[in-house]
Amino acid sequence: HVHSYMEKFLNRIDEPFDPDHPWSVHIQVGQRWLEQIKERGWKPYRSEWVMWLPLADPGVHLWHLHSSGQVFRYAPILSGSVDGLFVDDKGKFHLVDFKCCKTKGLKFAFNKEKMKAPMERLEKTKFNEWLLQAAVYDHILRTKYGIKCATRRMVVLNADEGPEPQEFMMPKLDITPLLDKLSGIFGHGGPMPAWAVKEEKGED
């Protein structure tokens, strides 16, 4: 609900929201953030940008045999949707992803648990999940679309934690090991790896 209204605001779509809706207080936090970035000289460049990056050379496909007997062909790609890309008065780009979650324990890893290989150097925390998400978006924008982001940040719009938005800067992260692993798994023809297949449940 909050993401939907933030997209409308960024595209100057005037649609009043119900002040009695339980999420309206979070939307108001989002409105305050939009006022703050105006003071920085930021302008929306694109919202909800669905991006993709091939994980294999053109022509490589993975095949999945469905339980119904049908065969489906998939192109191995890495994709995502950036909530907002902004440009400042100096022409620099800023990548933003909106969150509505609580921030308590954001950098806490139970028993200092690590992420799975090849990113095991990072602890398994919500902050590092955001960091990985931002790094993937940043990589796709840079390598496929030629856009270099000066900053990457997660903006928490959660009125339960206060009336002001919270910004979390995401430092640069080398995701080459992750991309190499994905390319090694998906960058070939043949059957799709079993763990990547999500069977659709048919009707009785």
Protein Blocks (a to p, Z undefined) as FASTA:
>chain_A
ZZmmmmmmmnopacdddfkbmklmmmmmmmmmmmmmmmnopacfbghiacdddfbdehia
cddddfkopacddddddddddfbacddfkopacdddddfbdfehklgcehhiacddfklm
pccdfklmmmmmmmmmmmmmmmmnopacfbdcdddddfknojbdcddddddddfklmmmm
mmmmmmcgcjddfklpccddddZZ
